[in-house]
Amino acid sequence: CGLCLKLSVVGLWLWCSTLLPSSEGTVFEDSLKALIKRSEEYKRELLEFAALPTVSSLAEHATDVEAGADWLVDRLKRAGMQNARKLNTTRQPIVYADFLHAGNSRPTVLLYAHYDVQPADPIELWETPPFKPVLDEASQVFRGRGVSDDKQGVLAVIHALEVVLEAGGSKLPVNVKVLFEGQEELLSPDLQAFLEANAQLFTCDYAFSADGGQIAEDVPGIQIGMRGQVAAALGVRTAATDMHSGTYGGSVQNAKHALAELLASFHTRDGRVAVEGFYEGVADPTELDASDIAAFPLDEEAERAELSTYEPVGEPGFSTLERRWLRPTLEVVGMWGGFTGEGLKTVLPAEAHAKLSCRLVPGQTPSDILRKLGRHVERFRPKGCSVDLQPLGGESMAYSLPRDSHAVRMAATALQRATGRSPLLYKAGSTIPAMELLQRFLGVHPVPFGFTLHSFDRLHSPNERFKVSMFELAHRAYVELLFTVAEQHTQHREEL
């Protein structure tokens, strides 16, 4: 809230004056004051940005994604960043900018986020139009597709850079590079090849991701592990055309029956994935995992009430958080076939389709899991049909972050200063493909430093939302991060 920002200005001058050079302490204070002054402007800007339907998965929105990239290039330039431009891939462009005038003794920080969003379907479940975002003044909640994932994160980065540049007389305490991706929601299919070809451009000492979340509004956290992902499309065909269900019913295979049989074969009745070799290489939870889980404040009954779910299900022998953080999954995330319009059409569908998503953990690779899925669908192919399994592009390995890395310490310090609370270290079941790719090609350990609330924000679902209080916290935290990295990097060099 605005009051919190004012308290930050008053209450944090002590560490500014003692831990930062006096000039940078003043810049820090002035930056926080600027956030207060521009609060309403920045909230309006989130509504403007979220109104752009930058849906990366739908070809009909290709021009909207380009427009979103152009909007960002212009906004970065107005913020005072340099070399802002689009970098082309085979699909959606990457947006890049930098400001590299802090000096060779200061570290270079890469800030990552993504500007593409999920499709809004099913539209009929939205309480407000998904791409006409609103700010509910009574509840102080933004509503609309992308307000949480991840356009607030993109703007928190830009706004923090803007106020620090203005307060510092066109100077930053660290060198900064920005990478805003336009295909994260597609599992970043072009990012590997792009980084392989352009690694030098993104060379940095530390990397932080504005795509990520907090545990709760009053429980800060640093995510040190996430699952990988691989996805595939499964098709079943039984004939060249749909057939009259009276004439042919009972004598030929029904594609939806065959698909249902095949999908059911993926799991045992008690919830284990039945694909042969699926769990090969997967380690059991460790004592450190158990300690992290014990410290994590999950109220399962409250969560079920919030989500209106029923009794918990999943792989036997593991707790809810073990299933989410440490165990792999195979989920059917879409299926269709036959007639689904109003009324009845009595035909046997000749084809049926499903989309599969596997969340992966350390010890698994996307290519190996795809091979095992392929063998499974051939082995369990129902009679009277052909089956086809095709990867959907974009694959991600699981990502683990050393909990004692300097970047984690920096993020934890900045978050503690922004919230007044010590953050917990935790893992999560979600996937950000860029994390493992940045580690592989740049040799750094990116730290998620995002501010979504998975328990509240309805990510990827109808009626996505985001709290104003978290928007303001994200801004404050990124200002903190810029100065904390400068301070602690200098301390680390002195220790060496």
N, C-alpha and C positions, 0 to 999 in steps of 0.2 A: 504494500500500500504506500501512498505518498508519505504517510507518517513514518513508516519504516525507513524510507529513503532519507527523511530529515534526521531521524535518529542516527542513521549511519554516518551522516555528515558530522554530527556533533560527537558521536561516540567513538569514531574510528580515527580521529586526528592523532591520538596518542601513538598508535603503532605506525601511522604515516610518518610522524616526526622522528621516531626513533629508528625505524627500519629502512626508511627510504631517504635518499638525499633530500634536503629541504625543498629544493625546487620541484622534485617529483611528488613530494608529499602535498604540496600546494596544488599541483596538477590533478592529483587524485581527488582531493576535496572538491575542486572546481568541476571535475567530471561528474561526481555524484550530484552536485547542485544542478548541473545541466540536465541530468536525467529527470530530476524533479520538474524543472522548467519545461522540458519538452515531452512530458509524460502523455498529455492528451494528443499531441501531434503523432507520437509514436504508436499510440493505440489506433488512431485513424489509419495510419499507414499499414498496420497489420490487416485491417479490413480491406484496404485497397489491394494489397498483394494477394490476399486469399481469394479475392474475386476472380483472379485469373485461373481458369480451369486447367492447370498444368498436369493433366493426367497422362502419364508416360505410357501406360499400357494400351491406350486406344488411339488408333491412327487418326481418328476424326479430331483429336486434340493436338495434332502435331504442330499446327501453327500457334496454338495457345502456349505450348511448351516453349517454342521459340520466342514468343512474346514475353514469357516469364523470364527467359534468359536476358533478353534485351532490357527489360525493366531493371534487372539486377545490375547489369553493366552500368546503366545510367545512375542507379542509386549508389553504387560503390564510388563512382566518380564524384558525385555530389557530396559523399561523405569525406572526400579527401584522399581516397586510395588512388594508387597509380597503376598504370598498365592494365586497367580493367578491360577485359575482352572475353569474347566467346572462343572456346577451343572446340573444334568440331570432332565428333566421333562418327561412327556409322549410324548412330541414332540421335539421341538428344545431346545437345552441347553441354560441355563443362564451362562454368564461369570462373574466371581467374582474376585476381588482382593482388597487388603487393604494395608494401611500403617498407623500404629497406634502408632507412637512414638512421637507425639507432646506433650504428657503429659496429665494427668487427668484434669488439669486446662483449657485445650484447648478443643473446641467442636469437635464432630465427624460429618463429612459431608458425606452424601450419594450422589453420582453423578450417574444419570441414563441416559441411551441412548439405542437405539436399532440398531442392526446390520443387521436385515433382511430387505428386500426390496420388493417392489411391482413387479408383473410380468411385462414384457416388452411389452406385446401385446397392440396394433397391431404393429408387428415388421416392417411392410412395411411403417409405418409413420415416422420411425426414420431417421434422416438425417445422423447420424453416428451409427455404431453398439452399442447397449445399453451396452454391457459388454466388449467393447473395448474403455474405456473412454479416452477422450483427453482433453488437455488444449489448447484452442484457444489463442495463444499468442497475436494476434491482439486485441481481445476483452477482454482478461484476464477473460475468462469464462471456467469453467470445464463443460464438457458435458458427460452424461452417466447415466445409472440407478443407483440411490443411492448416487450420488455425493452430493446431497442436503439432501435427506431424507433417512437415517440419518447418513451416514458414515462420513460426515464432522464433525458432532457433536461428534461422538465417538472419532475421532482423535483429535479434539480440546481439549477434556478432557485429553486424554493420553499425548499429546504433552505439555500441560500446566503443568501437573504433572511432566513430564520428566525434563523440563527446571528448574522448581523450586527445584526439588530434586538434580539436578546437581549443581545448584548455591548455594543451602543451605547445601552442604556437606551431602547429604542423609538425609535431614530433610525437613519436611513440616510445615507450620505455623498452620495447623489444622490436626486432624486425618481424614483420608479419607477412605471411602469404595466405591467400584465401582460395579454397577449392569448394565450389558449390556444384553439386552433381545433379543431373537431370534424369537419372534412370535408376535411382536407388530402389524404388518400388518394383523394378523389374529384376532385382538382384544384381544390378550393376554389370550387365553383360559385356560392356565395352571397357570397363575400367581397368581390367588387368592389362590388356594390350596397350591401352593409353598410357598407363603408368610405366610399363616396360619401355615404351618409346620416349617418354617425357620425364623420366625420373629426375633428371638434373634440374628441371624447372622447379620441382617441388622439394628439393633438398632442404632439410630443416633439422633443428636440434630436438624439437618437441612437437607433438601433434595432439590436438584436442578436437572432439566431435560435438557439435551442438545437436546432433541427433542422439538422443538418449533420454533417460528419465531419472526422476527422484523417487524415493521409496514412498514418501508421503509429504504433505505440505510442511509438517513439522518434524520430519525425519529425513535429513539429507543423506545421500549415499553416493559412493563412487563404484560404478559397475566394473568389475575386474574380470569378467568372463561372460561369453555369450555363445550360443549355439550357431553352427553353420547351417546351410540350407541347400537343398537341391530339389528341383521341381520337374514334373513330367506330365505329359498329356497321354491319357489312355483311351484308345478307341476300340470299339467292338462292332463288327459288321456281320450280318447274317444273310443278306440278300442284296440284290441290285436296287430294290425299291421296297417301299412299305407295302404291306399286304393286308387284304381284308381279314379281319380277325375272326369272322365267321367261316369264311371259305377255307382259310389255311390254319386257323388256330388249333393247337393241339398236335399239329403234324410237322411244324417247322420251329426252329428256335426263335425266341423273342429276344431282341438285342438288349432290352432293358433287364430281362431276367438273367441273361448271360453276364451282363455287366455287374448286376447285384451279386451274383454268385462269385464272380472274380474279386470284387471288392471285399466281400465277406471273408475271402481266403487270406487276406492280408493280416488278420489278427486272430489270435486264439480267443475263446470265449471269456477268458479271464483278463484279457487286455494286453497280452504280449504281442509284439510284432512277430508274425509267423514266417516271414521271409527268411529262407535259409541263409545263415551267416550274417544276418543283419547286425547282431551285437558283437561280432568279432572285433577285438581291439578296444572295446569299451571298458574302462576301468571302474572299479567299485568306488563309492564315495569314500573320501579320506576323513581323518579326524579333523583336519582343518575345515573341510567342507561342513562337517557336522557342527563345528563351532560357529561358522558363518550362518548356518541355517538356524541354530538356536538363538542367535542374536537378532534375527530378522523378524520384525513385528507383523506377522501374518495372522489375521483373525479370519479363519476360514468360514466360520458361520456368518460373520458380517459380510464377507465377500460373496457368499452364496445368496444372501438376501439382496445385496446390491445388484447382482447379475441375474437374479431369479433362476438360478440353476438348481439342479437336484443333488442327489448324493454324489460324492466324488467317485471318479472312475480312473483307471489307468493301470500301468504295469504293476503287478502285485509285488509286494515286498519292499516298496519304496514309499516315502512320504510325498506329500504334495510338492514341496519345494525340491526334493530330489528329482522327482519326475520332470519338473519345469527347468531346473538348472543343469542337471547332470545326466539325464537319460535321453536317448534319441527317440524320435517319434516318426510315425507315418500317418499322415492325415489326408482324408479326402476333402478338398476345399471347394469343389464344384462338380456338378453332374447334371447331365441333360440328355434328352432323347424323347421321341414320341410327341404326342400332342399335349400341350400344356395350356392351351387357351380356354376360354369360357365354354362350358358345355362339354360334349362328349364327341370324340371321333374314334370310331372302332376300327383301328388299324394296328397291325403288329409293326412296330418300328424296325426298320432295317439296320439302323445304327444307333449307338448310344455312346456317350462320352463322359469322361471324368478327368478332373485335374487333381494331381497328387502333390503334396508338399512334405518333404522329410526334413526335420530339424536334426542336425548332426552334432556330435560331441567329439572331443579329442579322441583320436584313434580311428576315426572314420574319414573317408574321402568321398566327395561327390561322385567321382567316376566309378568307384567300387560299388557304391550303393546303387547307382543306375544299372550296372551290370547285373547285380543280384536281383533287382526288380524285374529286369528283362527276362532272366531265367525263370523267375517265379511265374510271370504271366503266361509264359509258354508252357510251363509244367502244369499249371492249373487252368489252362484254357478250357472252357466248357465245350461240350459237343455242339456241332452245327454252327460254328462261327470262326472268324479270323480275329486276331487281336493285334494291336499296334501300340507300341510305347515309344514316345518321342520326348527327348529332353526339351524343356521350355526355355533353355538358355539362362545364363547367369547362375553361377554356382559359388558357394562360399564355404570355406573351411571354418570350423569352430575357432574362436579367438580367446586366448587367455593372456592376461596382463600380469606381469610380476608385481605383487602387492607392495614391494619395497622399492620400486623404481622411482627415480627422481620426479618423473612426470606425475605419478600418482600422488606423491607427497605434495607437489605444487598444487594439484587440483584439490586435494583434501584441505590444504591450508586456505586456499581461496574460498572454498565452500564454507569452511568454518567461520571465516571472517565475514562472509556475506550473511550467514544465517545465525551465527552465535552458538552453533551446536557442532559437535564433532561428528563427521559423517561416518556411516558404517560402510564397510567393504562388502559387496555382495555380487552374486552372479544373476543372470536372467536368461530366459529361454528365447529371447528375440534374436534377430540377426541384423548386423550392419556389415555388408560385404566389404566395404572400404576399410574396415579396421584391420583385417588380416592382410589385405592387399597393400595397404600403406606400410605395414610392418615388413612385408616381404620385399618390397621394392625400394623403400626409403630407409630401412634399417632402424626405424624408431618404433616405440610402443605407444600407439595412439590411445588416449584416455577419453572415454565417453564423458562429456560434461554438458548434459542436456537437462531439461526441466519439465518434460512431460510427466504426467501422473497416470500411469497405466490403470490405476484403480478408479480414475474419474474421467479421463479424457475421451474414452470411447474411440480409441485409435482404430482406423481401418473400417469403422462401423458407421451406420447412419447416426446423425446427430453428434458428430465430433464436436468437442468443446475444449476450452482452455481457460484457466482462471487468470484474471488480471493480476492477482497477487503473484502468481508464478511467472508471468511475463515480466513484472517489475523485478522479481528476484533474479531472473536470467540476465537482465541488463546489468544489475548491480554485480552479479557474480563474474561476468565477463570483464568488467572494469577491474575488479579485484584480481582476476587471473592474470591480466596483462602486467600488473605491477608485482604480483607475487612471483611470477616466473622470472622477471628481471632481478628481483631481490634474491631469490633462492639460487638462481643460477650463479650469481656472483659469489654467494656464500659457498656453494659447492666448489667453484674454481679455487677459492682461497683455501679450502680444506685440502685440496689436492696439492 
